[in-house]
Amino acid sequence: MDFYTPFIFQLFQKPYMKLYILSAVIFFQSFSARAQQRSKKIIHAGERLSDYFTYRFPSFKEATVLLKNGDTLTYKMNFNMLLYSMEFINPKGGDTLEISTPEDIDSIRFNNSTFFFKDDYFEILAAFYPVKLIVSRKANIESVMLGAMGLPARNYQVEGIDKINPKSLMTLDLRLNQDIYVYGKTDYFLISNEGEFKATKPNFLKIFKDDKKSIENFLKSNKVNFNNQDDLEKLFHFCTHT
C-alpha cells in the first residue's frame, strides 16, 4: 500500500469539502406532459444533497481497480449516480474520496458487477467477446421554479441547473442553493468492435446479423421490453448462446 501512496493521491481526490458554487443562466424551460410523467423527487433549497445521494449499491463494497498500466488496487467503493462519480473509502482516514482521473482505469470489478470509463461510467451487464451489453445509470436534475398556486412556472429564468455538474448546486456545506427535481435515467447500449449502439431491436439484428432469422423468431415468441434489464439480458444470452 505504501508503494502506491503517491500515486493514489494523484488518482483520487476528496469531492465534498471543497465544493464551490458555479452558476449559469437558463432561459425558458417547459415541463412537458412526458416530463411530468417521470418519477421525480423534489429536494428543497437549504437541504443537504448528501441526504439524497443515489448510490448503485446499498453500501460500499470491496472492489478491485485494474489500472491501464497493469497495477491493481483494492478499496471499498460505490458508484454515486447523482454526481456521476466512482467513490471509495480511504482506509486510513475513513473519508469518502472520488476518482479524479478515471481515464487511467481499465475497469473496476465488484463481486458481480464490472464498471469501465469511456467519457462516462458504464456497467457491464453481460459479455461475450467481442460484444458487451452495458448500462449507464444516472440521477438527472431539473430546476424547480414555482409560480401561482405553488405550481411549476412554465417560463422562467433561474441560475445554475441543467447541463451543470450537480456539485455546482451546492454551497460549501453541501446545502442546495435552490429547489431541484431529481429523477433516474437509465440507458442500455451494445458495444462491439463496430462501435457503441443503443440497445434496440434494429441494433441487435445488426450486430448479430449471422443469427438474424432466429433472433427475429425469438422476438416474435417473446415480448421484449428494450428498456428492461432482465429482458435485454435474456435476449443477449439468446443471441450469444450463453
Buried (B, 14 or more C-beta within 10 A) or exposed (E): EEEEEEBBEEBBEBBBEEBEEEBEEBEEBEBEEEBEEBEBEEBEEEBBBEEBBBBBEEEBBEBBBBBEEEEEBEBBBBBBBBBBBBBBBBEEEEEBBBBBEBEBBBBBBBEEBBBBBEEEBBBBBBBEEEBBBBBBBBBBBBBBBEEEEEEBBEEBEBBBBEEBBBBBBBBEEBBBBBBBBBBBEEBBBBBBEEEEBEBEEEBBBBBBEEBEEEBEEBBEEEEBEBEBBEBBBBBBEBBBEE
